[in-house]
Amino acid sequence: MSQTASALIGIVLIVILGLYIYGLQTVARIESEHPPLGKFVTVEDTRLHVLDRGEGLAVILIHGASGNLQDFASSIVDDLARRHRVLAFDRPGLGYSDPKSGPDWCGPDCQARLIHAAARSMGVERAVILGHSWGGAVAMAYGLDFPDDVQGVVDLSGATHPWSGPISWYNKLPGIPVLGPIVVKLLLAPMSHVLVEPGIIGTFSPSTPTPDYRNRGAVDLILRANNFANNAESSIKLRAFNTVQAQRYPDFKPPLIILTGADDPVVPSWNHAQRLAKQLPNAELIELPGIGHMPHHIAPDQVIDAIERLWSKNK
């Protein structure tokens, strides 16, 4: 081997080592800045992180893709906890919750089962369930599978139906054999400026992101490789799951409020909220004009009002 080739190999190894160390330091910094806010509950050998606040009639909050429970802690938890017992969960494999043990993917029905079991273990027998975005599919599964324990469901900008279009390149990346996990491990932290801020702007669009949302919502927790890979797999597989679950919606029994931004570019109302309302004509559909994918940050009073109205029914 020539000296030039040896030098190039040496440079490549140094770069790889540098990226690896930078990634470790970045993860350590993120976890130091955004430690767990709640406690841990183990169900089916899976440890779930849950924020348990307040007293009274229960509300369970289920976050969306790329997120964690701090999305709710930075928006509606404080106001809700003045009148309710609020349980905000990190979904399995995200935030500080472990992924479900075993070889099978834990989809919305699996996640609903785990969250239901955790809530029961914490003494919550009946609750209003709110699911945002990806969590909307979990909330609908919760209502389908455990209707007797559900006071009502708020489907908040929920991804409840299949959709068309290509899979995002960053969601494909972790699944590339051999190379994908290595690239994610080495490049995710350096690429954060490309992924995080544009993602926040797009998620809030057409609204302006709330001040310091990246920090208050602990958005950077998704930059940890395992969280990123779990989120990517779930984002890819939700479309097929929803194709099947959507066929069950006519059997949905709990009261349902479908609340969405009329101008949501992430989970368009016409493909999700409006389709769900047609399947469940007794549901209440609320479309907020000029608002995108984050009503709980931009219009929190309307979200809280939906929860209160569900609890006012047949207490």
Rosetta blueprint (number, residue, H / E / L):
1 M L
2 S L
3 Q H
4 T H
5 A H
6 S H
7 A H
8 L H
9 I H
10 G H
11 I H
12 V H
13 L H
14 I H
15 V H
16 I H
17 L H
18 G H
19 L H
20 Y H
21 I H
22 Y H
23 G H
24 L H
25 Q H
26 T H
27 V H
28 A H
29 R H
30 I H
31 E H
32 S H
33 E H
34 H L
35 P L
36 P L
37 L L
38 G L
39 K E
40 F E
41 V E
42 T E
43 V E
44 E L
45 D L
46 T E
47 R E
48 L E
49 H E
50 V E
51 L E
52 D E
53 R E
54 G L
55 E L
56 G L
57 L L
58 A E
59 V E
60 I E
61 L E
62 I E
63 H L
64 G L
65 A L
66 S L
67 G L
68 N L
69 L L
70 Q H
71 D H
72 F H
73 A H
74 S L
75 S L
76 I L
77 V H
78 D H
79 D H
80 L H
81 A L
82 R L
83 R L
84 H L
85 R E
86 V E
87 L E
88 A E
89 F E
90 D L
91 R L
92 P L
93 G L
94 L L
95 G L
96 Y L
97 S L
98 D L
99 P L
100 K L
101 S L
102 G L
103 P L
104 D L
105 W L
106 C L
107 G L
108 P H
109 D H
110 C H
111 Q H
112 A H
113 R H
114 L H
115 I H
116 H H
117 A H
118 A H
119 A H
120 R H
121 S H
122 M L
123 G L
124 V L
125 E L
126 R L
127 A E
128 V E
129 I E
130 L E
131 G E
132 H E
133 S L
134 W H
135 G H
136 G H
137 A H
138 V H
139 A H
140 M H
141 A H
142 Y H
143 G H
144 L H
145 D H
146 F L
147 P H
148 D H
149 D H
150 V E
151 Q E
152 G E
153 V E
154 V E
155 D E
156 L E
157 S L
158 G L
159 A L
160 T L
161 H L
162 P L
163 W L
164 S L
165 G L
166 P L
167 I L
168 S L
169 W H
170 Y H
171 N H
172 K H
173 L H
174 P H
175 G H
176 I L
177 P L
178 V L
179 L H
180 G H
181 P H
182 I H
183 V H
184 V H
185 K H
186 L H
187 L H
188 L L
189 A L
190 P L
191 M L
192 S H
193 H H
194 V H
195 L H
196 V H
197 E H
198 P H
199 G H
200 I H
201 I H
202 G H
203 T H
204 F H
205 S L
206 P L
207 S L
208 T L
209 P L
210 T L
211 P L
212 D L
213 Y H
214 R H
215 N H
216 R H
217 G L
218 A L
219 V H
220 D H
221 L H
222 I H
223 L H
224 R L
225 A H
226 N H
227 N H
228 F H
229 A H
230 N H
231 N H
232 A H
233 E H
234 S H
235 S H
236 I H
237 K H
238 L H
239 R H
240 A H
241 F H
242 N H
243 T H
244 V H
245 Q H
246 A H
247 Q H
248 R H
249 Y H
250 P H
251 D H
252 F L
253 K L
254 P L
255 P L
256 L E
257 I E
258 I E
259 L E
260 T E
261 G E
262 A L
263 D L
264 D L
265 P L
266 V L
267 V L
268 P L
269 S L
270 W L
271 N L
272 H L
273 A H
274 Q H
275 R H
276 L H
277 A H
278 K H
279 Q H
280 L L
281 P L
282 N L
283 A L
284 E E
285 L E
286 I E
287 E E
288 L E
289 P L
290 G L
291 I L
292 G L
293 H L
294 M L
295 P H
296 H H
297 H H
298 I H
299 A L
300 P H
301 D H
302 Q H
303 V H
304 I H
305 D H
306 A H
307 I H
308 E H
309 R H
310 L H
311 W H
312 S H
313 K L
314 N L
315 K L
